[in-house]
């Protein structure tokens, strides 16, 4: 998959603004950030438990 450049990110942001509106975007960003944080934490826990098992 090719990497996204600056123009592509701008287009995605504009589409998100049109679909969700400016009031909803901060809430969506916060939810995505917390989801990524939980995913990283779970991944770290799995790696640590495998290291402890060895």
Secondary structure, DSSP 8 states (H G I E B T S, - for coil): -----HHHHHHHHHHHHHHH-HHHHHHHHHHHHHHHHHHHHHHHHHHHHHHHH-
